[in-house]
Amino acid sequence: MKATDRIKEALDAIEKHNGAINAFIRVDAEGALARAHEIDQAVAAGEDPGPLAGVPLGVKDMEACKGFPITQGSWFLKDNPPEKADSRHVARLRAAGAVIVGITAASEFGMDSATTSRLYGVTRNPWNLDKTPGGSSGGSSAAVAAGMTPLATGTDAGGSIREPAAFTGLVGLKPSHGRIPKMNGFSNWSVHGALARTAADAARHLDVASGPHDGDRQSLPAHPGRFEDAIETLDVSGLRSFWTPDHGYAPVEPEVVAIAREAAQRLMRAARLAETQVDFRPVNIYRDFGAIFGSTLEEDFTRDGILPDGFDMLSAPVQRLLSKFREHRGEVDVKKSWENVHLLERQVADLFSEVDLLLSPATSCAPYGADDPIPSVIDGRDATYTGAEPFGMLANACWNPSISIPAGLTSDGLPVGLQITARRHRDDILLRLARLAELDAPWTFPSL
């Protein structure tokens, strides 16, 4: 299929579905068609435009994309000018032939497990418009699940790729820290990635996006071989896998546990994994995550001119977070929180000296209301300090690769994800397992 035809299909799908779903906040149809035409001309001339030639791409409203204003879902950034350059991630995708059709919605400053903002409104789940597609990469997950684009970028500092993937029935890989270079190496938590429908698309994305960059001191050396080859050939039989329904601390909806556990068992059989029992009771750093990032939140917002006068213009989730930080300011011990993070690092290192894979539900609940707060009660238990994605932060804090793959549907027809975490730098294992799971029980997508 010609690139222009693929882009026309994507634009038609956006025109048809975006009004109800609100996945894209900006679309450049003219620019996308012009770029597609250039790709078709290159192909006709015998040139190779790259491994993503003509693939329609959505870019999350959190990373620089040349020609588009990036607002991080915030009213305070609504007048930002168009970016003059791409992020390193986006630049590599564009250079590989991907055609950027627009910018996908994100929760304000990436601070929510759903995707809503005062600036752009509510983004909805293609499986059920009353439900959230997750956050903060919810615009990207909704776009891909709805078939608007086959690929869309995401960022993940505590589950913001994997939770949306789980809530919309997609593949969401949080790569090893440093696998995809960032604009700087300052953040020890956040990574770039993508939402995809298939293991092959996720693998091709990583082949294009990964690799060292002199501008990011945390970037990893190139992975030997191609991820796209590894998903078909890598031998994973005999790898030791450990299943946990709750990490020992999180309330999880029983139906979510049952669906994820069944998917884990199917995968173990299909991949010939060895199930192993270990005593793994990691510290819950959910509250510590908030303390570390929240300790400077008010200071940052004040410096940026958002506070004190702009509180009412922040989205409701950010208001709740800021109010909670203010309420508990005297109780916050950032030093103790960092000690807990370092304890988790040791616990995870000990775990991966005994096993190769950590399996769990990707989330603690099925998709909840599109404009509702994060559930504070799950399965009749207090979930204030576990939330909807209590298992995501482990991989971010410890720099492990972690993936959510489709596990099945609830009795209400909502997607559930299975999360698999591997030791550092073994992204290839996760993508191979995603492919084996996909072959064993082919995934389905919403009918729109």
Number of C-alpha atoms within 10 A of each C-alpha: 7 14 25 22 15 18 27 16 16 22 22 13 16 23 12 13 17 21 11 13 23 23 35 26 19 17 18 14 16 10 15 24 22 14 21 27 18 16 24 21 15 13 15 10 9 9 11 13 19 15 16 19 21 29 24 27 31 32 27 30 33 23 23 23 25 16 14 21 19 24 23 22 30 21 18 17 13 14 10 11 12 14 15 12 13 18 17 23 21 22 16 17 25 23 16 20 22 28 27 28 27 26 27 29 35 36 32 28 16 23 19 24 27 34 32 31 26 16 20 20 16 22 36 29 32 29 23 19 14 17 21 31 38 37 33 35 37 38 38 38 43 35 35 26 28 24 21 28 28 21 26 27 27 32 25 26 22 25 33 30 34 36 37 36 37 32 33 33 31 31 28 33 33 32 28 24 26 24 26 26 25 22 15 14 15 11 11 14 17 21 24 26 26 30 35 28 25 20 27 21 18 24 26 16 26 24 19 20 24 23 16 18 20 9 13 17 15 20 21 18 12 14 16 6 10 15 25 20 15 19 21 14 10 14 14 16 13 13 18 19 23 24 20 16 20 18 18 12 16 22 22 26 18 14 17 24 23 16 20 28 20 14 22 24 14 17 20 21 15 16 21 15 20 17 18 15 13 13 7 14 15 18 16 21 22 21 13 21 21 18 23 18 11 20 18 12 17 17 13 13 15 14 11 10 12 18 15 11 9 13 15 12 16 21 22 19 22 19 14 13 16 18 14 13 21 16 11 10 13 8 10 19 13 17 12 13 19 16 12 18 23 14 15 20 19 13 16 20 14 12 20 18 9 14 19 21 23 20 22 23 33 34 31 30 24 25 25 21 19 20 19 14 15 18 17 14 15 19 13 10 12 14 20 14 16 23 23 29 25 26 26 26 21 24 26 22 20 22 22 20 24 31 30 34 34 30 30 23 19 14 8 8 12 21 26 33 35 28 27 25 26 23 24 17 17 17 25 24 24 28 28 25 25 29 22 20 24 18 12 14 15 11 16 15 16 16 9 10
